[in-house]
Amino acid sequence: LDVFGWAPAPDGDGLAARVARLHTLAADDRQRSRAARREAEVLGQTGAFDAALAPAREALRLAQRVGEPELVAQARRMVGEVCAQLGRGGEAVLHLEAALGWFDGHAGDEDRALMHAAVAVCI
């Protein structure tokens, strides 16, 4: 397991490719953002962090366009986690700390604790 509890998983069934196709099926930017975030998550779970960064950033771009604070916070968390795995601690902290405001005010205890731990790991 890595620092975020992700275990590398084999992708022999093309799961990442199937998740990537969700982008084309999504009806609006909100759904496309969620699909891109899920793609980044799946790629991260397979250990393909370099490949996960582009969909994570796309999820953030779309979330910012939609303008929903929760969607933006979730996308920032994903970008931050991927950046952390790639050794980009400074960028990771920027995204994770930006997401903390929403998590501290709206998320449950476990999610808040995970966010604070993620920031602490990157500092």
Phi, psi and chi 1 to 4 in degrees:
 res  aa     phi    psi   chi1   chi2   chi3   chi4
   1 LEU       -  143.8  -64.1  177.4      -      -
   2 ASP   -89.5 -172.8   62.1   24.8      -      -
   3 VAL   -64.7  -17.7  -64.0      -      -      -
   4 PHE  -103.3    8.4  -63.5  107.9      -      -
   5 GLY    81.8   12.0      -      -      -      -
   6 TRP   -81.6  129.8  -70.4   -4.5      -      -
   7 ALA  -104.0  129.6      -      -      -      -
   8 PRO   -57.2  132.9  -23.0   32.7      -      -
   9 ALA  -123.5  141.5      -      -      -      -
  10 PRO   -66.0  147.3   22.0  -29.2      -      -
  11 ASP  -117.8   35.7 -165.4   34.7      -      -
  12 GLY   -63.2  -23.1      -      -      -      -
  13 ASP   -91.9    5.2   64.0   -8.4      -      -
  14 GLY    74.7   27.7      -      -      -      -
  15 LEU   -56.8  -43.8  179.5   59.2      -      -
  16 ALA   -60.1  -40.5      -      -      -      -
  17 ALA   -66.7  -39.3      -      -      -      -
  18 ARG   -65.8  -40.5  -71.5 -161.6  -43.7 -102.4
  19 VAL   -66.2  -39.3  170.9      -      -      -
  20 ALA   -59.8  -32.9      -      -      -      -
  21 ARG   -66.6  -18.0  -77.8 -165.2  -61.6  -88.4
  22 LEU   -59.4  -29.0  -69.5  174.6      -      -
  23 HIS   -56.4  -41.7  -67.8  -83.5      -      -
  24 THR   -74.5  -22.4   61.1      -      -      -
  25 LEU   -90.7  -17.2  -58.7  174.8      -      -
  26 ALA   -67.4  138.7      -      -      -      -
  27 ALA   -84.6  -26.2      -      -      -      -
  28 ASP  -148.3  177.3   58.4   23.0      -      -
  29 ASP   -63.0  -33.7  -76.3  -14.8      -      -
  30 ARG   -61.0  -49.6  178.6 -178.9  -62.3  104.0
  31 GLN   -67.3  -37.5  -70.2  179.2   -1.3      -
  32 ARG   -65.1  -37.9  -78.4 -171.7  -77.8  -78.5
  33 SER   -63.2  -45.7  176.7      -      -      -
  34 ARG   -63.2  -40.3  -72.3 -177.9  179.9  138.4
  35 ALA   -65.5  -41.1      -      -      -      -
  36 ALA   -66.1  -40.2      -      -      -      -
  37 ARG   -63.5  -40.1 -168.1  174.7   74.8 -129.7
  38 ARG   -66.4  -39.1 -179.4   66.0 -178.7  135.5
  39 GLU   -60.4  -45.6  178.4 -175.7    0.2      -
  40 ALA   -61.5  -39.7      -      -      -      -
  41 GLU   -63.3  -46.1 -177.9  179.7    9.3      -
  42 VAL   -63.4  -44.0  167.5      -      -      -
  43 LEU   -62.7  -39.3  -71.7  165.7      -      -
  44 GLY   -63.4  -38.6      -      -      -      -
  45 GLN   -66.9  -24.2  -70.9  171.4  -13.8      -
  46 THR   -90.1   -1.5   65.6      -      -      -
  47 GLY    87.3    5.3      -      -      -      -
  48 ALA   -91.1   64.6      -      -      -      -
  49 PHE   -67.6  -34.7  -63.8  107.2      -      -
  50 ASP   -59.2  -43.3  -75.6  -34.5      -      -
  51 ALA   -73.3  -25.4      -      -      -      -
  52 ALA   -74.9  -21.5      -      -      -      -
  53 LEU   -65.8  -42.5 -171.1   54.6      -      -
  54 ALA   -61.7  -49.5      -      -      -      -
  55 PRO   -67.1  -30.8   14.3  -23.2      -      -
  56 ALA   -63.7  -44.3      -      -      -      -
  57 ARG   -67.2  -35.8  -73.1 -172.2  172.1  156.5
  58 GLU   -64.9  -40.2  176.5   67.8    2.3      -
  59 ALA   -59.5  -42.4      -      -      -      -
  60 LEU   -66.4  -44.7  177.7   56.4      -      -
  61 ARG   -57.7  -46.1 -175.1 -174.3   69.3   75.8
  62 LEU   -67.6  -40.4  -68.6  164.9      -      -
  63 ALA   -62.6  -41.1      -      -      -      -
  64 GLN   -65.0  -34.9  -71.5  171.0  -34.2      -
  65 ARG   -67.2  -39.2 -173.2  160.9   54.2 -167.5
  66 VAL   -68.5  -40.5  171.1      -      -      -
  67 GLY    84.6   14.1      -      -      -      -
  68 GLU   -85.8  122.2  -71.4 -179.8    8.5      -
  69 PRO   -55.2  -40.9  -26.6   35.0      -      -
  70 GLU   -65.4  -44.1  178.5 -178.9    5.3      -
  71 LEU   -61.5  -42.3 -164.6   63.5      -      -
  72 VAL   -65.0  -44.3  172.1      -      -      -
  73 ALA   -62.5  -42.8      -      -      -      -
  74 GLN   -64.2  -40.4  -66.9  -73.2   -4.6      -
  75 ALA   -68.0  -41.1      -      -      -      -
  76 ARG   -62.3  -39.5  -78.2 -161.8  175.9  -81.4
  77 ARG   -60.0  -43.6  176.4  172.6   70.3  172.3
  78 MET   -64.3  -46.6 -179.1   55.8   61.0      -
  79 VAL   -59.3  -44.1  173.0      -      -      -
  80 GLY   -61.6  -43.7      -      -      -      -
  81 GLU   -64.9  -41.8  -70.6  177.8   -5.9      -
  82 VAL   -66.1  -45.0  171.6      -      -      -
  83 CYS   -59.2  -40.5  -74.0      -      -      -
  84 ALA   -60.9  -42.3      -      -      -      -
  85 GLN   -65.9  -27.0  -67.8  -61.7  -32.3      -
  86 LEU   -88.5    2.3  -68.3  170.8      -      -
  87 GLY    81.3   16.0      -      -      -      -
  88 ARG   -98.0   66.4  -60.4  176.3 -177.5 -173.1
  89 GLY   -58.8  -41.4      -      -      -      -
  90 GLY   -61.2  -47.4      -      -      -      -
  91 GLU   -66.3  -38.4 -174.0  177.7   -6.1      -
  92 ALA   -60.5  -46.6      -      -      -      -
  93 VAL   -61.6  -41.1  168.6      -      -      -
  94 LEU   -57.1  -46.4  -69.5  174.1      -      -
  95 HIS   -72.0  -42.6  -72.3  -71.6      -      -
  96 LEU   -66.5  -42.0  -66.5  169.5      -      -
  97 GLU   -66.4  -35.5  -75.4 -176.4  -22.4      -
  98 ALA   -63.7  -34.0      -      -      -      -
  99 ALA   -77.4  -24.7      -      -      -      -
 100 LEU   -57.2  -37.2  -89.0  176.7      -      -
 101 GLY   -55.8  -46.1      -      -      -      -
 102 TRP   -69.0  -46.3 -176.6   86.3      -      -
 103 PHE   -60.8  -42.5  -81.9   87.3      -      -
 104 ASP   -63.5  -31.4  -80.0  -17.3      -      -
 105 GLY   -92.2  -17.0      -      -      -      -
 106 HIS  -133.3  -23.4  -61.2   89.1      -      -
 107 ALA   -86.7  165.4      -      -      -      -
 108 GLY   -74.4  172.1      -      -      -      -
 109 ASP   -57.2  -43.6  -68.6  -18.6      -      -
 110 GLU   -64.4  -46.7 -177.1  177.6  -11.8      -
 111 ASP   -64.3  -39.7  -78.2  -24.8      -      -
 112 ARG   -63.3  -43.8  -76.3 -164.5  -39.6  -87.8
 113 ALA   -62.8  -41.5      -      -      -      -
 114 LEU   -63.3  -39.2  -71.5  171.9      -      -
 115 MET   -65.5  -44.4  -76.0  -62.1  -61.7      -
 116 HIS   -65.4  -37.9  -76.5  -84.2      -      -
 117 ALA   -65.2  -39.8      -      -      -      -
 118 ALA   -62.2  -42.8      -      -      -      -
 119 VAL   -64.1  -44.1  172.7      -      -      -
 120 ALA   -61.5  -38.3      -      -      -      -
 121 VAL   -63.3  -33.7  166.5      -      -      -
 122 CYS   -83.2  -18.6  -65.2      -      -      -
 123 ILE   -80.1      -  -66.2  177.6      -      -
